Amino acid sequence: MSRHIFAVLTNPVEGREAEFNGWYDDRHVHDILKLPGLVSAQRFRLSPEQSAATPYRYLVVYEIETDDLAETIRDLKAKDGTDEIPATAALASGVLASFFEPIGPLVVRR
């Protein structure tokens, strides 16, 4: 199986951050992880210390293990916004979602 990362950058609608975080933590990541090949998810909030400006305040990183990434993407697109993976009005438009594949080994500090 090939390993991939699915990185999603998002923002909440102004004034709906608590609803946005509740939906993501209590519902959305669990719905996504029901898809074949999706094995883990971890959410991040933008740190106050930055070296450059960014328009996004939240990141979720999903790990995918599959022999057919195109099929996984088709499945995700087909179910996104349905009863299986419902959306929330607390999610601002302009989501940036990208899939990555490793090009080298994981390197850890010695």
Helices and strands as residue ranges (DSSP letters): E 2-10, H 17-23, I 24-28, H 29-32, E 38-45, E 58-66, H 69-79, E 96-100
